[in-house]
């Protein structure tokens, strides 16, 4: 998937949240005690985030070294893997 068409998060202007050769993997709602790996996408408080590195128990909205914001509002029913 080409990330150039996606809304870019807060990590620095026009820089994509992950490398362009990465693959996003949708994981549904973020849950505590789940291991998330780089490039996995979750929904947390109606926001969509992508993991920047492997992490566990790191809430996406308060851990910018582990997560980057992809979209400000997201409906779980309309997001899927490509």
C-alpha distance (Angstrom), angle and dihedral (degrees) to the residues before:
residue distance angle dihedral
X1 . . .
X2 3.78 . .
X3 3.81 109.1 .
X4 3.81 92.6 -160.6
X5 3.81 91.3 91.1
X6 3.81 95.1 54.3
X7 3.78 129.0 92.2
X8 3.78 106.5 -97.2
X9 3.80 116.8 -131.1
X10 3.77 131.1 -134.9
X11 3.81 99.7 -73.9
X12 3.77 98.5 106.0
X13 3.76 123.5 -42.0
X14 3.78 114.5 -81.0
X15 3.79 97.5 3.3
X16 3.82 113.9 116.7
X17 3.82 115.5 -120.2
X18 3.83 91.3 -120.8
X19 3.79 136.2 15.7
X20 3.79 115.2 -73.5
X21 3.80 90.8 -117.8
X22 3.82 92.1 59.4
X23 3.80 125.4 105.2
X24 3.79 121.3 -136.0
X25 3.80 116.3 -137.7
X26 3.80 117.1 -163.4
X27 3.82 113.9 -136.2
X28 3.85 103.8 175.3
X29 3.81 121.0 -129.6
X30 3.81 118.1 3.8
X31 3.81 111.4 -109.4
X32 3.77 131.6 -171.5
X33 3.84 118.2 -107.1
X34 3.82 91.6 26.7
X35 3.79 119.7 124.9
X36 3.81 111.5 -131.4
X37 3.78 122.0 -166.5
X38 3.80 130.3 -152.3
X39 3.83 113.3 -70.0
X40 3.81 95.1 19.7
X41 3.81 113.5 133.8
X42 3.79 125.1 -145.3
X43 3.78 138.4 175.5
X44 3.79 115.9 -126.6
X45 3.82 123.0 174.0
X46 3.83 90.1 -16.2
X47 3.81 92.0 -54.1
X48 3.77 124.7 111.0
X49 3.83 118.7 -133.0
X50 3.80 135.3 -178.1
X51 3.80 122.3 -146.6
X52 3.80 112.9 -117.4
X53 3.82 92.1 -167.1
X54 3.80 138.5 -5.2
X55 3.80 112.6 -66.3
X56 3.79 143.7 158.4
X57 3.84 129.0 -155.3
X58 3.83 91.4 5.0
X59 3.79 109.5 134.2
X60 3.80 108.5 -137.5
X61 3.81 96.6 -133.7
X62 3.83 95.2 55.0
X63 3.83 103.4 35.2
X64 3.82 109.7 67.2
X65 3.81 93.0 168.2
X66 3.82 89.1 61.5
X67 3.82 102.5 33.8
X68 3.80 139.3 34.6
X69 3.80 125.1 -159.5
X70 3.82 114.7 -114.4
X71 3.80 102.3 172.8
X72 3.79 135.1 7.0
X73 3.78 95.0 -139.5
X74 3.76 128.1 26.0
X75 3.77 134.2 175.0
X76 3.82 111.9 -149.4
X77 3.80 92.0 -145.8
X78 3.81 94.2 61.4
X79 3.83 102.2 45.8
X80 3.79 122.8 88.0
X81 3.81 143.5 153.1
X82 3.79 118.1 -87.2
